Amino acid sequence: MVFEYAPAPESRSVVSFDSSYGLFIDGEFTDGAGTTMKTINPATEEVLSEVSVAGEEDVDRAVAAARKAFEKVWSRTPGSERAKYLYRIARILAERSREFAVAETLNNGKPIRESRDVDVPLASAYFFYYAGWADKLDHAGFGPAPRPHGVVGQVIPWNFPLLMLSWKIAPALATGNTVVIKPAETTPLTALLFADVLRQAGLPPGVVNILTGAGPTGAALVAHRGVDKIAFTGSTAVGKGIARAIAGTRKVATLELGGKAANIVFDDAPIDQAVEGIVNGIFFNQGQVCCAGSRLLVQENIHDELVERLKVRLGTLRVGDPMDKNTDVGAINSAAQLQRITDLVQAGEDEGAIRWSLDCGIPTNGFWFRPTLFTGVSQSHRIAQEEIFGPVLSVITFRTPAEAVAKANNTPYGLSAGIWTEKGSRILWMADQLRAGVVWANTFNKFDPTSPFGGYKESGYGREGGRHGLGPYLVEGTTR
């Protein structure tokens, strides 16, 4: 039986974008000294707004405002008072959740049900969580009198714009730092709406400053002498550039970079549950997730059965309008990202892997890619080694747990992994062997503010979330 879904579009009336936005500096929107750029809806290519491109002069102004706020206000604000501001921000995000969910989907292209059920609730939860830590830093395990670094420069990606903003800003404010943050060039709108949340919460001017722009804006922020700490989430290539740029300076950094996660399925795993976890692992947010389970390692004796069940499940996915509540897979974020996915998929075919793509219609406007899986993949294939950052799954077989570990670790990255088996002892053994910052057991892509996240090798260093996420924003105290 084939079920036909009636359209169930979410209303756009809950959010309105200004025709243009300036830069948010010292508590006010101000014109930038540079040019402007258009930001679009990747599902339709409709222009949503025009935003300023911050130049070096604008970075100077923002850093100066953050420094002034740090020295005169925020560093002198008790933790219990800082917590009140974080609680207000969390509550306002929760109250305005529908507005932010619609804005995130329009600007990013992800399905509205993901923005509504994951991105915005988690963003609010991170502010709630770190509000609780603000007056307890002496007891967090970072020495008897830990202190903030000062001015933090933060650069966030386009795949989870609001959620990554919360991951960065919440712990920075809780620990007494001030912030200059640059959202991704293709997805600045929820950060700009967040500026209104800051004003609604009564946050002192200059504590958080928001600079829109592209790569040069981020580079100017990273290089600025008035910035004490850098926090970056994005590509490994850019992360390496940041590490080189701050080498030999007093700056410290947290880098959360790319991934090529292995989702490992043993023959005793609950197959139906594993199929759901595989789908969530690679097709959530169109696979545009740094910890996506883009490599499926399946025990050889269940390979055929699992792949066939997976194809049947993929046949039920709905690809299309991200604003439709029935949609499972939305639009790719940009034309440039779509081209990268297309090029790597072609490389997979050229190198001999067997491609299977979902046979479904896609809209004529916007940026779209059908969910795809490859079988016959070897460790040397580019699609097994390079981060595709799209809805593309590479299937690789193994025979023994030791072989699964060897293949899972045979990648430059080390951000996440998944294990599917009924044996608890095997889960613990595998988790101990896998060189990954996060290992999920019989689930995938589950996040909680209390749990740290981060990677090894070319997936970066430092941790975000949980108590561990406070550390990068603190200079540890001493007994003197």
NORBELLIN-V626725 format. One record per residue. N is the residue number from 0. RES is the residue in three letters. PSI is psi as a letter, one per 20 degrees, with the letter a starting at -180 (none if undefined). BURIAL is + if it has 9 or more other ideal C-beta (glycine too) atoms within 8 Angstrom, else -. D_FIRST is the distance of its C-alpha to the first C-alpha in Angstrom with 1 decimal. Layout:
n=N res=RES psi=PSI burial=BURIAL d_first=D_FIRST
n=N res=RES psi=PSI burial=BURIAL d_first=D_FIRST
//
This chain:
n=0 res=MET psi=p burial=- d_first=0.0
n=1 res=VAL psi=p burial=- d_first=3.8
n=2 res=PHE psi=p burial=- d_first=6.5
n=3 res=GLU psi=p burial=- d_first=9.7
n=4 res=TYR psi=p burial=- d_first=12.8
n=5 res=ALA psi=q burial=- d_first=16.0
n=6 res=PRO psi=p burial=- d_first=19.1
n=7 res=ALA psi=m burial=- d_first=21.0
n=8 res=PRO psi=p burial=- d_first=24.2
n=9 res=GLU psi=q burial=+ d_first=27.0
n=10 res=SER psi=p burial=- d_first=30.3
n=11 res=ARG psi=i burial=- d_first=33.0
n=12 res=SER psi=i burial=- d_first=35.7
n=13 res=VAL psi=i burial=- d_first=36.4
n=14 res=VAL psi=q burial=+ d_first=38.1
n=15 res=SER psi=p burial=- d_first=40.6
n=16 res=PHE psi=q burial=- d_first=42.2
n=17 res=ASP psi=q burial=- d_first=45.8
n=18 res=SER psi=h burial=- d_first=46.5
n=19 res=SER psi=q burial=+ d_first=48.5
n=20 res=TYR psi=q burial=+ d_first=49.3
n=21 res=GLY psi=b burial=+ d_first=52.5
n=22 res=LEU psi=q burial=+ d_first=53.1
n=23 res=PHE psi=o burial=+ d_first=53.2
n=24 res=ILE psi=p burial=+ d_first=56.6
n=25 res=ASP psi=k burial=+ d_first=58.8
n=26 res=GLY psi=j burial=+ d_first=56.6
n=27 res=GLU psi=q burial=- d_first=56.5
n=28 res=PHE psi=p burial=- d_first=54.6
n=29 res=THR psi=q burial=+ d_first=57.1
n=30 res=ASP psi=q burial=- d_first=57.1
n=31 res=GLY psi=q burial=+ d_first=56.9
n=32 res=ALA psi=i burial=- d_first=59.6
n=33 res=GLY psi=b burial=+ d_first=57.2
n=34 res=THR psi=a burial=- d_first=54.7
n=35 res=THR psi=r burial=+ d_first=51.3
n=36 res=MET psi=q burial=+ d_first=47.8
n=37 res=LYS psi=q burial=- d_first=44.6
n=38 res=THR psi=p burial=+ d_first=41.5
n=39 res=ILE psi=r burial=+ d_first=38.1
n=40 res=ASN psi=o burial=+ d_first=34.5
n=41 res=PRO psi=i burial=+ d_first=32.9
n=42 res=ALA psi=h burial=+ d_first=29.6
n=43 res=THR psi=i burial=+ d_first=31.6
n=44 res=GLU psi=j burial=- d_first=35.1
n=45 res=GLU psi=p burial=- d_first=36.5
n=46 res=VAL psi=p burial=- d_first=39.9
n=47 res=LEU psi=h burial=+ d_first=39.7
n=48 res=SER psi=r burial=+ d_first=43.4
n=49 res=GLU psi=p burial=+ d_first=46.5
n=50 res=VAL psi=q burial=+ d_first=48.0
n=51 res=SER psi=q burial=+ d_first=51.4
n=52 res=VAL psi=o burial=+ d_first=52.1
n=53 res=ALA psi=p burial=+ d_first=54.5
n=54 res=GLY psi=a burial=+ d_first=57.5
n=55 res=GLU psi=h burial=- d_first=60.1
n=56 res=GLU psi=g burial=- d_first=62.1
n=57 res=ASP psi=h burial=+ d_first=59.0
n=58 res=VAL psi=g burial=+ d_first=58.4
n=59 res=ASP psi=g burial=+ d_first=62.1
n=60 res=ARG psi=g burial=+ d_first=61.8
n=61 res=ALA psi=g burial=+ d_first=58.7
n=62 res=VAL psi=h burial=+ d_first=60.2
n=63 res=ALA psi=g burial=+ d_first=63.4
n=64 res=ALA psi=h burial=+ d_first=61.6
n=65 res=ALA psi=h burial=+ d_first=59.8
n=66 res=ARG psi=g burial=+ d_first=63.1
n=67 res=LYS psi=g burial=+ d_first=64.9
n=68 res=ALA psi=h burial=+ d_first=62.3
n=69 res=PHE psi=g burial=+ d_first=62.3
n=70 res=GLU psi=h burial=- d_first=66.1
n=71 res=LYS psi=h burial=- d_first=66.9
n=72 res=VAL psi=f burial=+ d_first=63.9
n=73 res=TRP psi=h burial=+ d_first=61.0
n=74 res=SER psi=i burial=+ d_first=62.9
n=75 res=ARG psi=i burial=- d_first=65.1
n=76 res=THR psi=p burial=+ d_first=62.3
n=77 res=PRO psi=q burial=- d_first=61.9
n=78 res=GLY psi=h burial=+ d_first=58.6
n=79 res=SER psi=h burial=- d_first=58.1
n=80 res=GLU psi=h burial=- d_first=58.3
n=81 res=ARG psi=h burial=+ d_first=56.1
n=82 res=ALA psi=h burial=+ d_first=53.5
n=83 res=LYS psi=g burial=+ d_first=53.6
n=84 res=TYR psi=g burial=+ d_first=52.7
n=85 res=LEU psi=g burial=+ d_first=49.7
n=86 res=TYR psi=g burial=+ d_first=48.5
n=87 res=ARG psi=g burial=+ d_first=48.8
n=88 res=ILE psi=g burial=+ d_first=46.8
n=89 res=ALA psi=g burial=+ d_first=44.1
n=90 res=ARG psi=g burial=+ d_first=44.0
n=91 res=ILE psi=g burial=+ d_first=44.0
n=92 res=LEU psi=g burial=+ d_first=41.1
n=93 res=ALA psi=g burial=+ d_first=39.2
n=94 res=GLU psi=h burial=- d_first=40.2
n=95 res=ARG psi=k burial=+ d_first=39.3
n=96 res=SER psi=g burial=+ d_first=36.1
n=97 res=ARG psi=g burial=- d_first=33.9
n=98 res=GLU psi=g burial=+ d_first=36.4
n=99 res=PHE psi=h burial=+ d_first=36.6
n=100 res=ALA psi=g burial=+ d_first=32.8
n=101 res=VAL psi=g burial=+ d_first=32.5
n=102 res=ALA psi=g burial=+ d_first=35.5
n=103 res=GLU psi=g burial=+ d_first=34.3
n=104 res=THR psi=g burial=+ d_first=31.0
n=105 res=LEU psi=g burial=+ d_first=32.8
n=106 res=ASN psi=h burial=+ d_first=35.4
n=107 res=ASN psi=h burial=+ d_first=33.5
n=108 res=GLY psi=i burial=+ d_first=30.0
n=109 res=LYS psi=q burial=+ d_first=28.1
n=110 res=PRO psi=q burial=+ d_first=25.1
n=111 res=ILE psi=h burial=+ d_first=26.5
n=112 res=ARG psi=h burial=- d_first=24.8
n=113 res=GLU psi=g burial=+ d_first=26.8
n=114 res=SER psi=g burial=+ d_first=30.0
n=115 res=ARG psi=g burial=+ d_first=29.5
n=116 res=ASP psi=i burial=- d_first=28.6
n=117 res=VAL psi=f burial=+ d_first=30.5
n=118 res=ASP psi=g burial=+ d_first=33.2
n=119 res=VAL psi=g burial=+ d_first=35.0
n=120 res=PRO psi=h burial=+ d_first=35.0
n=121 res=LEU psi=h burial=+ d_first=36.2
n=122 res=ALA psi=g burial=+ d_first=38.9
n=123 res=SER psi=g burial=+ d_first=40.2
n=124 res=ALA psi=h burial=+ d_first=40.1
n=125 res=TYR psi=h burial=+ d_first=42.3
n=126 res=PHE psi=g burial=+ d_first=44.9
n=127 res=PHE psi=g burial=+ d_first=44.9
n=128 res=TYR psi=g burial=+ d_first=45.3
n=129 res=TYR psi=h burial=+ d_first=48.2
n=130 res=ALA psi=h burial=+ d_first=49.9
n=131 res=GLY psi=h burial=- d_first=50.4
n=132 res=TRP psi=i burial=+ d_first=52.2
n=133 res=ALA psi=h burial=+ d_first=54.5
n=134 res=ASP psi=j burial=+ d_first=57.3
n=135 res=LYS psi=j burial=+ d_first=56.9
n=136 res=LEU psi=h burial=+ d_first=57.6
n=137 res=ASP psi=i burial=- d_first=60.8
n=138 res=HIS psi=j burial=- d_first=58.7
n=139 res=ALA psi=i burial=+ d_first=55.9
n=140 res=GLY psi=j burial=- d_first=57.7
n=141 res=PHE psi=k burial=+ d_first=59.1
n=142 res=GLY psi=r burial=- d_first=62.7
n=143 res=PRO psi=h burial=- d_first=64.7
n=144 res=ALA psi=m burial=- d_first=64.8
n=145 res=PRO psi=q burial=+ d_first=62.0
n=146 res=ARG psi=q burial=- d_first=62.2
n=147 res=PRO psi=q burial=+ d_first=60.0
n=148 res=HIS psi=g burial=+ d_first=60.4
n=149 res=GLY psi=d burial=+ d_first=60.9
n=150 res=VAL psi=p burial=+ d_first=58.9
n=151 res=VAL psi=p burial=+ d_first=55.5
n=152 res=GLY psi=p burial=+ d_first=53.9
n=153 res=GLN psi=p burial=+ d_first=50.1
n=154 res=VAL psi=p burial=+ d_first=47.8
n=155 res=ILE psi=q burial=+ d_first=44.0
n=156 res=PRO psi=a burial=+ d_first=41.0
n=157 res=TRP psi=i burial=+ d_first=38.3
n=158 res=ASN psi=h burial=+ d_first=35.2
n=159 res=PHE psi=m burial=+ d_first=35.8
n=160 res=PRO psi=g burial=+ d_first=38.6
n=161 res=LEU psi=h burial=+ d_first=39.1
n=162 res=LEU psi=g burial=+ d_first=38.3
n=163 res=MET psi=h burial=+ d_first=40.7
n=164 res=LEU psi=g burial=+ d_first=43.2
n=165 res=SER psi=h burial=+ d_first=43.1
n=166 res=TRP psi=h burial=+ d_first=43.4
n=167 res=LYS psi=g burial=+ d_first=46.6
n=168 res=ILE psi=g burial=+ d_first=48.2
n=169 res=ALA psi=g burial=+ d_first=47.8
n=170 res=PRO psi=h burial=+ d_first=49.7
n=171 res=ALA psi=g burial=+ d_first=52.2
n=172 res=LEU psi=h burial=+ d_first=53.2
n=173 res=ALA psi=h burial=+ d_first=53.1
n=174 res=THR psi=i burial=+ d_first=55.7
n=175 res=GLY psi=j burial=+ d_first=57.9
n=176 res=ASN psi=r burial=+ d_first=57.2
n=177 res=THR psi=r burial=+ d_first=56.8
n=178 res=VAL psi=p burial=+ d_first=54.2
n=179 res=VAL psi=o burial=+ d_first=53.8
n=180 res=ILE psi=p burial=+ d_first=50.1
n=181 res=LYS psi=o burial=+ d_first=48.6
n=182 res=PRO psi=r burial=+ d_first=44.9
n=183 res=ALA psi=q burial=+ d_first=43.2
n=184 res=GLU psi=h burial=+ d_first=44.0
n=185 res=THR psi=i burial=+ d_first=40.5
n=186 res=THR psi=m burial=+ d_first=39.6
n=187 res=PRO psi=i burial=+ d_first=42.7
n=188 res=LEU psi=h burial=+ d_first=41.5
n=189 res=THR psi=h burial=+ d_first=40.5
n=190 res=ALA psi=h burial=+ d_first=43.8
n=191 res=LEU psi=h burial=+ d_first=45.6
n=192 res=LEU psi=h burial=+ d_first=43.9
n=193 res=PHE psi=h burial=+ d_first=44.9
n=194 res=ALA psi=h burial=+ d_first=48.5
n=195 res=ASP psi=h burial=- d_first=48.2
n=196 res=VAL psi=g burial=+ d_first=47.0
n=197 res=LEU psi=g burial=+ d_first=50.1
n=198 res=ARG psi=h burial=+ d_first=52.4
n=199 res=GLN psi=h burial=- d_first=50.6
n=200 res=ALA psi=i burial=+ d_first=51.3
n=201 res=GLY psi=k burial=- d_first=54.9
n=202 res=LEU psi=p burial=+ d_first=55.0
n=203 res=PRO psi=q burial=+ d_first=58.4
n=204 res=PRO psi=q burial=+ d_first=58.7
n=205 res=GLY psi=i burial=+ d_first=58.5
n=206 res=VAL psi=h burial=+ d_first=56.7
n=207 res=VAL psi=p burial=+ d_first=53.5
n=208 res=ASN psi=p burial=+ d_first=53.7
n=209 res=ILE psi=o burial=+ d_first=50.9
n=210 res=LEU psi=p burial=+ d_first=51.5
n=211 res=THR psi=q burial=+ d_first=49.0
n=212 res=GLY psi=a burial=+ d_first=49.3
n=213 res=ALA psi=b burial=- d_first=48.4
n=214 res=GLY psi=g burial=- d_first=49.8
n=215 res=PRO psi=h burial=- d_first=53.4
n=216 res=THR psi=g burial=+ d_first=53.2
n=217 res=GLY psi=g burial=+ d_first=51.7
n=218 res=ALA psi=h burial=+ d_first=54.4
n=219 res=ALA psi=h burial=+ d_first=57.1
n=220 res=LEU psi=g burial=+ d_first=55.9
n=221 res=VAL psi=g burial=+ d_first=55.9
n=222 res=ALA psi=i burial=- d_first=59.3
n=223 res=HIS psi=p burial=+ d_first=60.9
n=224 res=ARG psi=i burial=- d_first=63.9
n=225 res=GLY psi=i burial=+ d_first=63.3
n=226 res=VAL psi=p burial=+ d_first=60.0
n=227 res=ASP psi=h burial=+ d_first=60.3
n=228 res=LYS psi=q burial=+ d_first=56.8
n=229 res=ILE psi=p burial=+ d_first=53.8
n=230 res=ALA psi=p burial=+ d_first=50.2
n=231 res=PHE psi=p burial=+ d_first=47.7
n=232 res=THR psi=p burial=+ d_first=44.0
n=233 res=GLY psi=b burial=+ d_first=42.8
n=234 res=SER psi=q burial=- d_first=43.1
n=235 res=THR psi=h burial=+ d_first=45.3
n=236 res=ALA psi=g burial=- d_first=47.4
n=237 res=VAL psi=h burial=+ d_first=48.4
n=238 res=GLY psi=g burial=+ d_first=48.9
n=239 res=LYS psi=h burial=- d_first=51.4
n=240 res=GLY psi=h burial=+ d_first=53.2
n=241 res=ILE psi=g burial=+ d_first=53.6
n=242 res=ALA psi=g burial=+ d_first=55.0
n=243 res=ARG psi=g burial=- d_first=57.5
n=244 res=ALA psi=h burial=+ d_first=58.4
n=245 res=ILE psi=i burial=+ d_first=59.3
n=246 res=ALA psi=p burial=- d_first=61.0
n=247 res=GLY psi=i burial=- d_first=64.6
n=248 res=THR psi=r burial=- d_first=64.0
n=249 res=ARG psi=i burial=- d_first=64.0
n=250 res=LYS psi=q burial=+ d_first=60.3
n=251 res=VAL psi=r burial=- d_first=57.7
n=252 res=ALA psi=q burial=+ d_first=54.0
n=253 res=THR psi=p burial=+ d_first=50.6
n=254 res=LEU psi=o burial=+ d_first=48.2
n=255 res=GLU psi=o burial=+ d_first=44.5
n=256 res=LEU psi=b burial=+ d_first=43.3
n=257 res=GLY psi=r burial=+ d_first=40.6
n=258 res=GLY psi=r burial=+ d_first=38.5
n=259 res=LYS psi=m burial=+ d_first=36.6
n=260 res=ALA psi=q burial=+ d_first=35.1
n=261 res=ALA psi=p burial=+ d_first=34.0
n=262 res=ASN psi=o burial=+ d_first=30.9
n=263 res=ILE psi=p burial=+ d_first=31.9
n=264 res=VAL psi=o burial=+ d_first=29.5
n=265 res=PHE psi=r burial=+ d_first=31.2
n=266 res=ASP psi=i burial=- d_first=29.9
n=267 res=ASP psi=j burial=- d_first=30.2
n=268 res=ALA psi=q burial=+ d_first=28.1
n=269 res=PRO psi=o burial=- d_first=25.0
n=270 res=ILE psi=g burial=+ d_first=22.5
n=271 res=ASP psi=g burial=- d_first=19.5
n=272 res=GLN psi=g burial=+ d_first=22.1
n=273 res=ALA psi=h burial=+ d_first=23.8
n=274 res=VAL psi=g burial=+ d_first=20.7
n=275 res=GLU psi=g burial=+ d_first=20.5
n=276 res=GLY psi=h burial=+ d_first=24.2
n=277 res=ILE psi=g burial=+ d_first=24.1
n=278 res=VAL psi=g burial=+ d_first=21.7
n=279 res=ASN psi=h burial=+ d_first=23.9
n=280 res=GLY psi=h burial=+ d_first=27.0
n=281 res=ILE psi=h burial=+ d_first=26.5
n=282 res=PHE psi=i burial=+ d_first=24.1
n=283 res=PHE psi=p burial=+ d_first=25.6
n=284 res=ASN psi=k burial=+ d_first=27.7
n=285 res=GLN psi=k burial=+ d_first=26.6
n=286 res=GLY psi=j burial=+ d_first=28.6
n=287 res=GLN psi=m burial=+ d_first=31.7
n=288 res=VAL psi=p burial=+ d_first=33.0
n=289 res=CYS psi=h burial=+ d_first=36.2
n=290 res=CYS psi=j burial=+ d_first=35.0
n=291 res=ALA psi=q burial=+ d_first=31.5
n=292 res=GLY psi=m burial=+ d_first=30.4
n=293 res=SER psi=i burial=+ d_first=30.6
n=294 res=ARG psi=o burial=+ d_first=31.6
n=295 res=LEU psi=o burial=+ d_first=29.3
n=296 res=LEU psi=o burial=+ d_first=31.7
n=297 res=VAL psi=p burial=+ d_first=29.8
n=298 res=GLN psi=p burial=+ d_first=31.7
n=299 res=GLU psi=h burial=- d_first=31.8
n=300 res=ASN psi=i burial=- d_first=30.5
n=301 res=ILE psi=j burial=+ d_first=27.1
n=302 res=HIS psi=g burial=+ d_first=26.8
n=303 res=ASP psi=g burial=- d_first=24.4
n=304 res=GLU psi=g burial=- d_first=21.9
n=305 res=LEU psi=g burial=+ d_first=22.1
n=306 res=VAL psi=g burial=+ d_first=21.7
n=307 res=GLU psi=g burial=- d_first=18.6
n=308 res=ARG psi=h burial=+ d_first=17.0
n=309 res=LEU psi=g burial=+ d_first=18.3
n=310 res=LYS psi=h burial=+ d_first=16.9
n=311 res=VAL psi=g burial=- d_first=13.3
n=312 res=ARG psi=h burial=+ d_first=14.2
n=313 res=LEU psi=h burial=+ d_first=15.8
n=314 res=GLY psi=i burial=- d_first=12.9
n=315 res=THR psi=i burial=- d_first=11.6
n=316 res=LEU psi=p burial=+ d_first=15.1
n=317 res=ARG psi=p burial=+ d_first=15.9
n=318 res=VAL psi=p burial=+ d_first=19.3
n=319 res=GLY psi=b burial=+ d_first=21.4
n=320 res=ASP psi=o burial=+ d_first=23.6
n=321 res=PRO psi=h burial=+ d_first=25.0
n=322 res=MET psi=i burial=+ d_first=25.9
n=323 res=ASP psi=p burial=+ d_first=22.3
n=324 res=LYS psi=i burial=- d_first=21.4
n=325 res=ASN psi=i burial=- d_first=17.8
n=326 res=THR psi=p burial=+ d_first=19.3
n=327 res=ASP psi=h burial=- d_first=19.5
n=328 res=VAL psi=p burial=+ d_first=21.8
n=329 res=GLY psi=b burial=+ d_first=24.6
n=330 res=ALA psi=q burial=+ d_first=27.6
n=331 res=ILE psi=q burial=+ d_first=30.2
n=332 res=ASN psi=h burial=+ d_first=33.4
n=333 res=SER psi=r burial=+ d_first=35.7
n=334 res=ALA psi=h burial=- d_first=36.3
n=335 res=ALA psi=g burial=- d_first=38.5
n=336 res=GLN psi=h burial=+ d_first=36.0
n=337 res=LEU psi=h burial=+ d_first=33.4
n=338 res=GLN psi=h burial=- d_first=36.1
n=339 res=ARG psi=g burial=+ d_first=36.8
n=340 res=ILE psi=g burial=+ d_first=33.2
n=341 res=THR psi=g burial=+ d_first=33.1
n=342 res=ASP psi=g burial=- d_first=36.4
n=343 res=LEU psi=h burial=+ d_first=35.5
n=344 res=VAL psi=g burial=+ d_first=32.2
n=345 res=GLN psi=h burial=- d_first=34.3
n=346 res=ALA psi=h burial=+ d_first=36.8
n=347 res=GLY psi=g burial=+ d_first=34.2
n=348 res=GLU psi=g burial=+ d_first=33.3
n=349 res=ASP psi=h burial=- d_first=37.0
n=350 res=GLU psi=j burial=+ d_first=37.9
n=351 res=GLY psi=i burial=- d_first=35.5
n=352 res=ALA psi=q burial=+ d_first=32.5
n=353 res=ILE psi=o burial=- d_first=29.1
n=354 res=ARG psi=p burial=+ d_first=26.9
n=355 res=TRP psi=p burial=- d_first=23.1
n=356 res=SER psi=q burial=- d_first=21.8
n=357 res=LEU psi=p burial=+ d_first=18.5
n=358 res=ASP psi=n burial=- d_first=17.6
n=359 res=CYS psi=q burial=- d_first=17.3
n=360 res=GLY psi=q burial=- d_first=19.4
n=361 res=ILE psi=q burial=- d_first=22.3
n=362 res=PRO psi=q burial=+ d_first=24.8
n=363 res=THR psi=h burial=- d_first=27.9
n=364 res=ASN psi=q burial=- d_first=30.4
n=365 res=GLY psi=a burial=+ d_first=30.9
n=366 res=PHE psi=o burial=+ d_first=30.5
n=367 res=TRP psi=q burial=+ d_first=27.2
n=368 res=PHE psi=p burial=+ d_first=26.2
n=369 res=ARG psi=q burial=+ d_first=22.8
n=370 res=PRO psi=p burial=+ d_first=22.1
n=371 res=THR psi=q burial=+ d_first=23.8
n=372 res=LEU psi=q burial=+ d_first=24.8
n=373 res=PHE psi=p burial=+ d_first=27.6
n=374 res=THR psi=r burial=+ d_first=28.3
n=375 res=GLY psi=k burial=- d_first=31.7
n=376 res=VAL psi=p burial=+ d_first=33.4
n=377 res=SER psi=r burial=- d_first=37.0
n=378 res=GLN psi=h burial=- d_first=39.2
n=379 res=SER psi=i burial=- d_first=41.2
n=380 res=HIS psi=q burial=+ d_first=38.4
n=381 res=ARG psi=h burial=+ d_first=38.8
n=382 res=ILE psi=i burial=+ d_first=35.2
n=383 res=ALA psi=i burial=+ d_first=36.1
n=384 res=GLN psi=h burial=+ d_first=39.3
n=385 res=GLU psi=q burial=- d_first=39.0
n=386 res=GLU psi=o burial=+ d_first=37.1
n=387 res=ILE psi=h burial=+ d_first=34.5
n=388 res=PHE psi=l burial=+ d_first=33.5
n=389 res=GLY psi=r burial=+ d_first=30.1
n=390 res=PRO psi=m burial=+ d_first=26.4
n=391 res=VAL psi=p burial=+ d_first=27.5
n=392 res=LEU psi=p burial=+ d_first=27.3
n=393 res=SER psi=p burial=+ d_first=29.7
n=394 res=VAL psi=p burial=+ d_first=29.0
n=395 res=ILE psi=q burial=+ d_first=32.2
n=396 res=THR psi=q burial=+ d_first=32.8
n=397 res=PHE psi=r burial=+ d_first=35.5
n=398 res=ARG psi=g burial=- d_first=36.9
n=399 res=THR psi=r burial=- d_first=39.1
n=400 res=PRO psi=h burial=+ d_first=39.4
n=401 res=ALA psi=g burial=- d_first=42.5
n=402 res=GLU psi=h burial=+ d_first=40.8
n=403 res=ALA psi=g burial=+ d_first=38.0
n=404 res=VAL psi=g burial=+ d_first=40.7
n=405 res=ALA psi=g burial=- d_first=42.6
n=406 res=LYS psi=h burial=+ d_first=39.7
n=407 res=ALA psi=h burial=+ d_first=38.6
n=408 res=ASN psi=i burial=+ d_first=42.1
n=409 res=ASN psi=m burial=- d_first=42.7
n=410 res=THR psi=q burial=+ d_first=42.1
n=411 res=PRO psi=i burial=- d_first=44.5
n=412 res=TYR psi=r burial=+ d_first=42.5
n=413 res=GLY psi=l burial=+ d_first=42.3
n=414 res=LEU psi=g burial=+ d_first=40.3
n=415 res=SER psi=r burial=+ d_first=37.4
n=416 res=ALA psi=r burial=+ d_first=35.5
n=417 res=GLY psi=q burial=+ d_first=32.8
n=418 res=ILE psi=p burial=+ d_first=33.0
n=419 res=TRP psi=o burial=+ d_first=30.3
n=420 res=THR psi=q burial=+ d_first=31.8
n=421 res=GLU psi=i burial=- d_first=32.5
n=422 res=LYS psi=o burial=- d_first=36.2
n=423 res=GLY psi=h burial=- d_first=38.2
n=424 res=SER psi=h burial=- d_first=41.2
n=425 res=ARG psi=g burial=+ d_first=39.3
n=426 res=ILE psi=g burial=+ d_first=38.0
n=427 res=LEU psi=g burial=- d_first=41.6
n=428 res=TRP psi=g burial=+ d_first=43.0
n=429 res=MET psi=g burial=+ d_first=40.5
n=430 res=ALA psi=h burial=+ d_first=41.0
n=431 res=ASP psi=h burial=- d_first=44.7
n=432 res=GLN psi=h burial=- d_first=44.5
n=433 res=LEU psi=p burial=+ d_first=42.1
n=434 res=ARG psi=m burial=- d_first=44.0
n=435 res=ALA psi=q burial=+ d_first=41.7
n=436 res=GLY psi=h burial=+ d_first=42.5
n=437 res=VAL psi=p burial=+ d_first=39.4
n=438 res=VAL psi=o burial=+ d_first=37.5
n=439 res=TRP psi=q burial=+ d_first=34.3
n=440 res=ALA psi=o burial=- d_first=33.4
n=441 res=ASN psi=k burial=+ d_first=29.8
n=442 res=THR psi=r burial=- d_first=28.9
n=443 res=PHE psi=q burial=+ d_first=29.5
n=444 res=ASN psi=l burial=+ d_first=30.7
n=445 res=LYS psi=p burial=- d_first=32.0
n=446 res=PHE psi=q burial=- d_first=35.1
n=447 res=ASP psi=p burial=- d_first=37.6
n=448 res=PRO psi=h burial=+ d_first=40.9
n=449 res=THR psi=i burial=- d_first=42.9
n=450 res=SER psi=p burial=+ d_first=41.8
n=451 res=PRO psi=q burial=+ d_first=43.6
n=452 res=PHE psi=p burial=+ d_first=41.9
n=453 res=GLY psi=r burial=+ d_first=43.5
n=454 res=GLY psi=a burial=+ d_first=44.0
n=455 res=TYR psi=r burial=+ d_first=46.4
n=456 res=LYS psi=c burial=- d_first=47.7
n=457 res=GLU psi=j burial=+ d_first=46.4
n=458 res=SER psi=j burial=+ d_first=44.0
n=459 res=GLY psi=a burial=+ d_first=47.1
n=460 res=TYR psi=q burial=- d_first=49.2
n=461 res=GLY psi=r burial=+ d_first=49.5
n=462 res=ARG psi=q burial=+ d_first=47.0
n=463 res=GLU psi=q burial=+ d_first=45.3
n=464 res=GLY psi=q burial=+ d_first=44.1
n=465 res=GLY psi=a burial=+ d_first=45.6
n=466 res=ARG psi=h burial=+ d_first=49.3
n=467 res=HIS psi=h burial=+ d_first=49.5
n=468 res=GLY psi=i burial=+ d_first=48.5
n=469 res=LEU psi=h burial=+ d_first=51.8
n=470 res=GLY psi=g burial=+ d_first=54.0
n=471 res=PRO psi=i burial=+ d_first=53.6
n=472 res=TYR psi=j burial=+ d_first=54.8
n=473 res=LEU psi=q burial=+ d_first=57.9
n=474 res=VAL psi=o burial=- d_first=61.2
n=475 res=GLU psi=q burial=- d_first=61.8
n=476 res=GLY psi=r burial=+ d_first=64.8
n=477 res=THR psi=r burial=- d_first=67.8
n=478 res=THR psi=i burial=- d_first=70.2
n=479 res=ARG psi=none burial=- d_first=73.1
//
